[in-house]
Structure formats: C-alpha cells, structure tokens
C-alpha cells in the first residue's frame, strides 16, 4: 500500500487512446487493515499535478478557484458486496472520460478536480466461478472477503473519515454509487454512523448531491418483490443477502436505504447533514436489477420535505454498463453539475 502520487493511465472502450493521469492508489483508511480497506484518488495530468509524482499524499489537491464547489467526485463500486474481481479501479473508464475533456494546453478547465474511488471488505462468495471463497471450507484465510453487514458500510464511513482529514468538506463533492455501491453510498449519506454501529466515527461531510446508478435499495424486495421480469433471481439474491446481511430477514429493512425514515431525513437535511439533491437512474435493460428498486427508492425520497429528487436518463444496457462504458457515470455527474448550477 502506498501514499505516494504516481503517473498512471486510464482507459475507456469509447476513447481511442489511454488518458494520462496522476494517481495515488490503495491508500489505507484503517491502520493495519486488510488489502481492501483502502481507496484510490485520480487527478488530471498537468504540469502542476505532475509535480506531485513521488511525493506523499497530504491533501486532495484543488486545481481551480478554491471557492468553486463541488470540485470532487467520490464513488463506491458495486459487485453484490462480494465480487473479488470488482474494485476501486472500476471507476477508471469514467475517470478517462472526465479527464480527457477538460485539458487544453496543459491547463485544466474541467468541472471536477479529483475522482476518488473507495474499496471495502467483501463478503464470502462460495460459488464464484474462478475465485470461490468460503471461510469455513477454503484452505486459506482472507480477511478482505469475510465481511458481514454492517462491516461494508463501516469501511465506507472509515474511508470518509480519512477523506475529511485530507480536505473533504460539506458540499465539496458529489457522491455516487453503482449497484450495491449505490446502496452503500445511500447508507452513508442518509443515516448517521451510529445507525451502523459506529459511535466514534463522524458523519460524512454533506455531499452536494447523491447519485445512484442501477442501485440495490430495498433488500427484502430483492427476494420477495422482484416481479415477473427478474423472478428467476430470487434464490440468487436470497443466498447472497443471507451471506452478506445474515439469515435474519427481519433485520434487512433497517439496512435498506429505501426504508429510510422521511421525517428523520428531512431533519438531517435541515441541519445540513444530508444531500439536498439526489439523482437515481436505472436501466430498463438491466438483467440483474428490476426497475422497481429505483422506483421504491425515489418514492421514499419524494416524501422528504425539502429534498430535490431527480430521475436520471443515462443508464442503458446491461447492469455493468455504467462502469464498463465509463461515460454513463461521467455524464450522470455532469447532469448533476448542471442541476446544481440552476
């Protein structure tokens, strides 16, 4: 694990050439943590940011006018809380689009100065086709793949504690998540850390906006409310949720962002502790998540007085398209920036 900036390249299937960036990867947010308790930070490559190479991360750089907000984008990846092949680097196609657009003659004029992607401890995945892991039967131990709720969200909150120490402040960033990463992002932004069993970790800085793409928001309904389009996935969801959240289904609602208390969330919003703008988007072609997950989340948020909730229109194609294609995440961020500028 490192805290030194380095030269790197990121790629998107929609860009002809790799994009040069400055990055610091696998920055630990818990002392002596496991190999996934870390995060990545990406910057556009200019002569100014190139000067950071081989120096130690001390703060998230500001590349433009200090008063401009939000200037950063924080993302939480998906993978059903368990996929060992999906990590913080899955944001890199979106990074490529973001940092290919705003660079002109070594001058950075893009709307986002840094993109941050959070790793977190995963749950076991005994039936993974190539990297199966089950703590009681595997012939090795891997603490990075032994999480049970609320360990995933606790990791994300610890990551935000580090980011706060690096300069993340209220409304200085947009928070996004894809799939279960949307669940984690919404858990972090809509509830206090105490709700997740953390008494000494501060609440995350208030996001300027919150974005959920192809998200999982209502855990019980992933088993009992999939509808005709996704009914064949009932046993798959029952299995992964039992491993990730425990066998007691009566505890799943408390972990579901779509069951958030609208009155309590309105109070948090008035107190400046919840995002004032939320965008939810869902592909109608998603083979893994039904449209009603987004609809339930939006219906609950629409009950929150003072909260602006918007339905996005960028998500198309299969479930993984937002991170695989890159531009879907980035265009969603630009949509948010336009809404914030209104």
VOGU-3710 file (C-alpha; in Angstrom, 3 decimals, decimal comma):
1> xxxxxxxxxx> 0,000/0,000/0,000  1,210/3,474/-0,896  0,522/7,114/-0,163  2,727/8,415/-2,974  1,412/10,016/-6,147  2,371/8,258/-9,373  1,908/8,524/-13,123  -0,839/6,269/-14,452  -3,037/5,675/-17,477  -6,761/5,008/-17,579
11> xxxxxxxxxx> -8,806/3,651/-20,485  -12,348/3,643/-21,785  -13,703/1,448/-24,592  -15,073/4,651/-26,142  -11,774/6,546/-26,275  -9,145/5,790/-28,913  -6,179/6,419/-26,596  -5,421/5,932/-22,905  -5,619/9,067/-20,786  -2,641/10,056/-18,642
21> xxxxxxxxxx> -3,477/10,850/-15,030  -1,782/11,292/-11,681  -2,984/8,816/-9,087  -2,398/7,529/-5,608  -3,735/4,019/-5,144  -4,547/1,691/-2,258  -4,358/4,443/0,343  -5,248/2,709/3,639  -8,025/4,253/5,705  -7,684/1,829/8,630
31> xxxxxxxxxx> -4,309/1,163/10,311  -3,157/-2,393/9,662  -6,315/-3,041/7,643  -6,900/-5,794/5,143  -5,960/-5,461/1,467  -9,303/-3,873/0,529  -9,579/-1,256/3,258  -8,196/1,461/1,035  -9,081/3,974/-1,666  -7,770/5,469/-4,907
41> xxxxxxxxxx> -7,521/9,151/-5,892  -7,161/10,284/-9,506  -6,154/13,729/-10,836  -5,869/15,082/-14,394  -2,262/15,216/-15,553  -0,920/18,747/-15,909  2,496/20,217/-15,183  1,114/21,242/-11,787  -0,153/17,797/-10,825  2,887/16,072/-12,377
51> xxxxxxxxxx> 4,915/17,854/-9,728  3,205/15,676/-7,148  4,734/12,457/-8,508  6,819/10,619/-5,888  5,538/12,921/-3,142  3,327/11,792/-0,277  -0,418/12,376/-0,251  -1,206/15,080/2,313  -4,403/16,591/0,898  -6,794/16,308/-2,029
61> xxxxxxxxxx> -5,474/18,948/-4,434  -7,514/21,953/-5,529  -6,742/22,747/-9,166  -9,040/25,719/-9,689  -10,592/28,593/-7,759  -10,803/27,450/-4,111  -14,385/28,679/-3,712  -15,801/26,608/-6,582  -17,908/23,665/-5,396  -18,358/20,809/-5,767
71> xxxxxxxxxx> -14,870/20,140/-7,041  -14,520/16,422/-6,293  -16,336/13,186/-7,107  -16,395/10,223/-4,701  -17,583/6,830/-5,979  -18,425/3,467/-4,383  -18,182/0,449/-6,690  -20,653/-2,425/-6,935  -20,284/-6,182/-7,129  -23,106/-7,507/-4,905
81> xxxxxxxxxx> -20,972/-6,926/-1,787  -18,889/-9,961/-2,786  -17,281/-9,884/-6,249  -13,478/-10,235/-5,852  -12,907/-9,049/-9,416  -14,574/-5,678/-8,971  -12,706/-2,982/-7,085  -11,992/0,730/-6,836  -10,242/0,589/-10,207  -13,613/0,006/-11,874
91> xxxxxxxxxx> -14,073/3,795/-11,892  -11,173/4,239/-14,299  -13,211/4,244/-17,527  -15,235/7,134/-16,077  -12,003/8,841/-14,996  -10,774/8,598/-18,581  -13,824/10,451/-19,876  -13,691/13,054/-17,118  -10,048/13,922/-17,586  -9,960/13,663/-21,388
101> xxxxxxxxxx> -12,444/16,522/-21,658  -11,060/19,396/-19,611  -7,386/19,522/-20,586  -6,196/22,201/-23,027  -2,529/23,084/-23,498  -1,604/21,892/-20,031  -4,380/23,952/-18,432  -7,092/22,183/-16,503  -10,571/23,637/-17,031  -12,703/20,601/-16,287
111> xxxxxxxxxx> -15,533/20,723/-13,761  -14,076/18,060/-11,428  -10,548/18,265/-9,982  -10,270/14,800/-8,447  -12,101/11,481/-8,542  -11,945/9,197/-5,515  -12,941/5,527/-5,530  -13,450/3,526/-2,341  -12,656/-0,148/-1,751  -14,273/-2,050/1,134
121> xxxxxxxxxx> -14,183/-5,501/2,697  -16,240/-8,043/0,754  -18,470/-10,900/1,843  -17,636/-14,524/1,014  -18,566/-15,768/-2,456  -18,505/-19,583/-2,262  -19,834/-20,071/-5,811  -17,637/-17,605/-7,695  -16,664/-19,353/-10,969  -12,920/-18,731/-10,697
131> xxxxxxxxxx> -12,205/-17,283/-7,226  -14,583/-19,002/-4,800  -14,122/-18,312/-1,115  -15,834/-19,676/1,970  -14,050/-19,113/5,302  -15,104/-22,426/6,842  -14,053/-24,630/3,918  -11,350/-22,773/1,976  -7,787/-23,811/2,733  -6,641/-20,263/3,422
141> xxxxxxxxxx> -7,841/-17,209/5,289  -8,692/-13,929/3,565  -9,987/-11,223/5,950  -10,693/-8,988/2,933  -13,501/-11,401/1,946  -15,136/-12,153/5,282  -17,436/-9,156/5,841  -20,959/-9,330/7,214  -23,171/-6,259/7,484  -22,503/-3,649/8,808
151> xxxxxxxxxx> -18,815/-4,183/8,033  -19,158/-2,964/4,415  -20,732/0,370/5,324  -18,425/0,776/8,309  -15,482/0,575/5,918  -17,004/3,256/3,697  -17,502/5,517/6,726  -13,891/4,993/7,805  -12,845/5,940/4,266  -14,774/9,188/4,606
161> xxxxxxxxxx> -13,078/9,912/7,918  -9,749/9,756/6,085  -11,078/11,908/3,244  -12,260/14,510/5,747  -8,712/14,690/7,112  -7,487/15,218/3,530  -9,770/18,183/2,940  -13,208/16,840/2,047  -15,762/19,319/3,378  -19,504/19,924/3,208
171> xxxxxxxxxx> -20,800/20,238/-0,367  -17,287/19,946/-1,806  -18,095/16,721/-3,637  -20,654/14,583/-5,458  -21,167/11,065/-4,066  -22,126/8,256/-6,438  -22,516/4,504/-6,305  -23,335/1,688/-8,696  -25,336/-1,440/-7,774  -24,544/-2,394/-4,166
181> xxxxxxxxxx> -22,211/0,607/-4,201  -25,324/2,760/-4,589  -26,734/1,049/-1,500  -23,532/1,837/0,400  -23,422/5,443/-0,813  -27,047/5,972/0,221  -26,460/4,259/3,566  -23,529/6,601/4,231  -25,354/9,770/3,159  -28,845/9,175/4,555
191> xxxxxxxxxx> -28,100/7,778/8,043  -25,821/8,668/10,919  -22,774/6,431/11,639  -24,442/5,387/14,907  -27,135/3,664/12,851  -24,359/1,434/11,520  -22,765/0,716/14,904  -20,022/3,353/14,827  -20,042/5,710/17,808  -16,702/7,468/17,314
201> xxxxxxxxxx> -16,644/7,988/13,561  -18,007/11,352/12,360  -20,807/11,624/9,853  -19,616/12,056/6,294  -19,302/15,640/5,059  -22,553/16,718/3,423  -22,482/15,738/-0,271  -23,567/18,431/-2,719  -25,524/15,653/-4,413  -26,028/11,897/-4,280
211> xxxxxxxxxx> -26,214/9,645/-7,358  -27,408/6,041/-7,555  -26,992/4,010/-10,753  -28,642/0,578/-11,173  -28,818/0,515/-7,388  -29,935/-2,021/-4,782  -32,025/-0,132/-2,238  -34,707/-2,429/-0,783  -33,152/-5,692/0,381  -36,305/-7,677/1,273
221> xxxxxxxxxx> -37,835/-6,813/-2,089  -34,793/-8,263/-3,878  -36,112/-11,615/-2,688  -39,856/-11,090/-2,352  -40,604/-8,327/-4,867  -38,554/-8,966/-7,995  -41,612/-9,129/-10,240  -42,041/-11,275/-13,320  -39,046/-9,800/-15,143  -36,485/-10,933/-12,562
231> xxxxxxxxxx> -38,253/-13,674/-10,593  -35,646/-16,220/-11,671  -33,078/-14,407/-9,490  -34,922/-14,940/-6,209  -32,683/-17,770/-4,962  -29,523/-15,939/-6,058  -30,484/-12,864/-4,069  -31,623/-14,912/-1,084  -28,244/-16,613/-0,961  -26,052/-13,529/-1,366
241> xxxxxxxxxx> -28,105/-11,425/1,061  -28,046/-14,181/3,682  -24,255/-14,296/3,443  -23,803/-10,504/3,345  -26,538/-9,438/5,801  -27,302/-12,527/7,867  -30,119/-15,051/7,820  -32,497/-12,954/9,944  -34,590/-11,292/7,258  -36,363/-9,099/9,797
251> xxxxxxxxxx> -33,102/-7,132/10,088  -32,801/-6,436/6,367  -35,230/-3,476/6,280  -33,032/-1,458/8,671  -30,161/-1,846/6,187  -32,301/-0,772/3,209  -31,989/2,852/2,043  -35,487/2,615/0,550  -36,846/2,181/4,090  -35,228/5,389/5,423
261> xxxxxxxxxx> -37,426/7,471/7,742  -38,523/10,523/5,690  -39,131/12,663/8,778  -35,704/11,965/10,247  -34,052/12,506/6,867  -35,848/15,853/6,465  -34,433/16,897/9,836  -30,930/15,876/8,800  -31,381/17,873/5,605  -32,450/20,971/7,545
271> xxxxxxxxxx> -29,390/20,547/9,763  -27,073/20,395/6,724  -26,224/16,727/7,218  -27,874/15,168/4,150  -27,531/15,839/0,417  -30,036/18,399/-0,908  -30,158/16,757/-4,345  -30,483/13,060/-5,213  -30,453/11,509/-8,690  -31,494/7,892/-9,207
281> xxxxxxxxxx> -31,194/6,115/-12,529  -31,930/2,564/-13,653  -31,540/0,805/-16,984  -34,723/-0,868/-18,197  -32,450/-3,443/-19,869  -30,687/-4,392/-16,613  -30,671/-8,192/-16,417  -29,964/-8,241/-12,672  -31,975/-5,418/-11,084  -35,663/-4,645/-11,727
291> xxxxxxxxxx> -36,913/-1,115/-12,262  -38,890/-1,240/-9,028  -35,722/-0,923/-6,929  -35,197/2,603/-8,237  -38,919/3,338/-8,077  -39,126/2,352/-4,396  -36,103/4,483/-3,563  -37,477/7,519/-5,371  -40,940/7,116/-3,840  -39,439/7,192/-0,355
301> xxxxxxxxxx> -37,222/10,178/-1,097  -40,169/12,060/-2,589  -41,659/12,053/0,928  -38,736/14,036/2,332  -39,616/17,711/2,697  -37,035/19,993/1,139  -35,209/17,263/-0,790  -34,950/17,515/-4,560  -35,130/14,080/-6,175  -34,493/13,607/-9,893
311> xxxxxxxxxx> -34,770/10,568/-12,127  -31,761/10,228/-14,409  -31,801/9,110/-18,042  -28,249/7,925/-18,688  -28,416/4,261/-17,666  -28,883/1,953/-20,635  -27,822/-1,589/-21,423  -26,770/-4,322/-19,034  -26,220/-3,978/-15,295  -22,458/-3,392/-15,522
321> xxxxxxxxxx> -22,689/-0,802/-18,316  -22,180/2,298/-16,094  -18,692/1,298/-15,012  -17,747/-0,742/-18,090  -18,635/2,053/-20,517  -17,406/4,873/-18,279  -19,299/7,654/-19,982  -22,574/6,767/-18,189  -21,116/7,614/-14,782  -19,398/10,724/-16,096
331> xxxxxxxxxx> -22,456/12,030/-17,959  -24,502/11,488/-14,796  -22,019/13,615/-12,844  -22,234/16,351/-15,476  -26,031/16,213/-15,273  -25,769/16,777/-11,530  -23,444/19,737/-12,036  -25,958/21,311/-14,388  -28,764/20,797/-11,873  -26,659/22,350/-9,123
341> xx> -25,942/25,366/-11,324  -29,637/26,116/-11,889
//
